[in-house]
């Protein structure tokens, strides 16, 4: 793969009109910075019940979950296999019954551990679900300390650890309640979450993030949001580097350090995940999906898709029928 290869046919990332692209980059940056939110677009739960649970199986249902962030508190636990959860640039290799705790606004992703399979649950909730008044004692004393800069003593609670022994039964009961009838068990769901937060309230380490680290994290969030807004059109390394106020080489190095993944791989993976979802729905042709997700060369799209999923787009669609 060429160093600055993007989702078009493999070629060097040259710019025909640098000044025009720089102006386009600045215009795009202003557009997405003016939006209220730079986070993951998906809303978790309902306004009246800001709690959600998702069951994932890798690679059967999805190849992984790309790097993202959101305002909800998240807890992930594995039910079988092995996988990798990356939080704020730190990689946690997880086994069955392991738990990963992710405070609000922290950048994270889920991936395979080599060729191993995994199944897991994501539990997400907004603190307003537990306490609607942000000025209340619980909000100010316990919930406010969990933020983007929070450092936890044990973010990866491995199976068998004291924290895991206490937390895992609560999470398993949440799964049972949610699958049974979450409206009927709403009070018990809240009760279990309160118990979970009681266990986690002393996990926070009073470590202040440096200004440089904070700026790097903010820059990464802007890049992720920019891709979410602009994935359907050509995006070059030079353009995103310009948005980041970095040279292309420095940008590529920074992105790899923060995400453990080259930028072009992340961009292509994000597009391919969207394409796979659209192919699964079966409403559009493969060609239309390829172009709508930012791939200008159909053969290149099919090649990348096969490399990622082990199937051509048509085979992938047929396998889901």
N, C-alpha and C positions, 0 to 999 in steps of 0.2 A: 504494500500500500504506500503510495507516495506520501511524502511528509505532510503536505498541505492538501491532501486529497479530500474532496467533499463528496456529496451524494450524486454528483454528476459522474460521467464516465471518467476513469482514472486519468488525471493529468495534473500538471503543476498548477498551483494556485496563483496564476498571474492575474493582474488587474489591468483591464484595458484603459480605464480612466480613473486613476487614483483619487483625484479631487472630487469627482462626482460620487465615488463610493464613500469617501469620507463624509461628504455632506449627507448622503443617504443614511449612513450609520448614525450621524448625529440626529437626523430627523427621526429615525426609528427609536433611538434611545429616549428622546424627549417624549415620544408617543407612549412607550411602555412605562416610563417613569411617572407619567402623569396619572396612571391608573391607580386606583385605591389600593390594590393588592398585587404583590409580586409573588404570591405563594402558589402552590398547587391549586389548579382551578376547581377541582372536585370538592363538593360540599359533603361532609361526613355527617350522616344522621339528618335529623330535621331540626328546624329552629325550636320547636317545642320539645324536642328530645335529642339533644346534640350528642348522641352516642352511636357508634357504628362498629360493626365487626365484619371482618372479611376472612375468608378461608382461601389460602393459596396453595397450589401444588406446582413445583418446579421440577422438571420442565413440562409436565403433562398439560397444564393449563396456561402457563406463561413461562418465558425463558428467564425471567427475572423482573425486578421492579427498578426502573432507572432512578438516578439520584433526584431528589425532590425535597420539599419541606412544606409544612403547613402549621397552622396555629394550634392544632389539637395536641394533647398529650397522647403518646402512643406507647403501647406495650406489645411486643412480638414474642410469641413462644412457639417452639417447634414441637410437632406431634410425631414426626418420624424423620429419619435421614439426617443429612448434614448440609448446612448452607452458610453463607457469609453475609453478615449484616455490617454495613459500613456506616458509621455515625461520626459526623464532623471530621472525616478523614481518618478515623481509627477503624481498623478492620477486626471484627469479632467472628471467629470461626465457631459456629454453633452446632450442637448435637441435639438429639431428642430430649425434650423437656427443658432445654436451656431457655432463658428469658433475656430479652434485651429491652432496656427502658430508654425511651427517647423523649426528652422534654420538648415543649412547644418550640417551634421555629428552628429546630436543629436539622441540618442537612443530612439525609440518609438514603440508603439504597439497600436492595436485597439481591443476592446473586447466588449461583450454584457454587458449590465447593468442588471444583474439578468436574468429574462426571457423575457425582452422586446426586441422588434425588432428594427432595425434601417436601414436607408439608408443614404448614404453619398457620397460625391465626394472628391477625392484626386486631387489636382493640384500640379504638380511638375515641376520645371524648374531650369536650371543651369543659374547662373548669366551671363555666356558668351552669353546667348540668348539675354540679354538686352544690354550688353556692352562687345564686344570681346577683347578690350584692357584692361588688368588688371591694367595698370598704368594710366588709364584715370581718370579724376576728379571724375566722378560718382562712378567708381570702388573703388577708394581709399577713398573717402569721405563717401559713403553710404553703398556699398555692403560688403566691407572688414570687417565691424564691426559685421556682422552676421556670427557666427562661432559656433564651438562645445561648447565653454564656454559662449556664449551669454545668458544673462538673460533679459527677456522681462518684461515690466511693466504689460502687459496684454496678456499673451500667450493664455488664454482662453477668447475670446471676446464673452460674452454671448449675446443672443438675446435681443435687446433693448438697449444695451450699446451704447455710442456715437461712439466708434470705429466700432462696428458691423453695426450700421446704415449706415456708410459710406462705409465699406468694402464689405458687403454682396451683394449690387447691382452690384459691379464690378465682383465678383465671379460668380454671376448668369449670367451675360452677357458673361463671358468667357465660361461657359457651353454651352450657345446658339451658340456662334461662333464656338466652337470646334465641336459640333454635326452637325452644318450646313455644314461647309466646312472649316477646319482649314487652308488650304492653301490659300483659297480666302480671309479669314479674318485674315491673319497672322499679318498685320500691326495693326489691331485693338486689336488683342490679346496682342501684345507687348505694345500697348498704355495702355490697362487696367492693365497690370502688372506693368508698370511704375507708374500708379496712385496708385496701391496697395502699392508699395514700398515707394511712397511718404508719404502715411499714416503711414507706419510702421517705417520709418527712425528714428523717435524720441521715439520709443518704447524700444530701447536698454538701459539697466541700466548698468552703469560702475561698475560691480562687478567682481572681479577677483576670479576664482576658486582656492581653496587651492590645494597644491601639493598632499595631500592625496586623495582629491576628484577626481583630474585629474587622478591619478594612478588607482583608483578604476574604473573609467569610461573606461580607456584604457584597463584594464584587462577584463572588461565585453565585450568590442568589440572583443578582441582576442578570448574569449570563444565562442561568437556567430559565428565568422568566422570559428573557429575550427569545430563547429558542422556542418556548411554548407559544409565544406570540407570532413567530415568523418561520416556523419549520416548513411551511408549504412553499416557500420561495428559496432561491439559492442563497446560501450563507457561506461566506468564506472565512478562513482563519483570520485574514487581515482585517475584515470588517469587525469581528468580535473582539479582536485585540485592540482595535481602535476604540471600541466602546469601553474597554477596560483600562484605557490609557497606558497600555503596555505594548512593547514590540511583539511581533508574532512569536519569536523564540521564547521570550519571557512569559508570554501568555500561555503557550503550550506547556512550559515547565510548571507554571503555577497550577494549571488545571489538572495536570497529571498528579501533582503532589496532593491536591485537595480531594480528588475523586478516585485515585488509583486507576484511572482510565484515560487514554488519549482523547482529546476533544473530538476528533473526527469519529472515533468509535462511539462516543456518547451520542453525538448528533445522529449518526446513522442508526444506532440502537433505538433512540427515542422515536425516530421516524418509522423504523421497522415494527416497533411495538404497536404504534397507531395503525400501520398498514395491516398487521396481523389481525387486529380487532375488527377492522373494516372488512377484511377478507372473510373472517368468521361470520360476520353478519350477512354476507352474501348479497347485498343490495346493489353493488357496483362491480364493474369489470376490473380485472387486475390492472389493466393499463390505466384506467381512470384513477384507481387508488394510488398507483405508483406516482403519478403526476401530482395528485392532490397532497401527497405526503412529502413532496419536495424532491423527488427523483426525476431527473430530466432524461435519463437513459434507461429504457425498459430492461435491456439485457443486463445492465449493471445492477438494477434493482433486484432482478430475479437471482443473480449470482450472490448478492449480499444476503438475500432472504434465505436461500438454500444454505449458505454458510452458517447463518444464525440458528435456523430452525430444523435443519436437516431434511427439509422438504421444499419443493418448488411451491409457489403460491397456489397453483391449482391443486397440487397434492395436499397441501395444508387445508384448503377449503373442503376437499373431498373427505379428509380424515375427520373432520368435525361434523359431518352430516350424520 
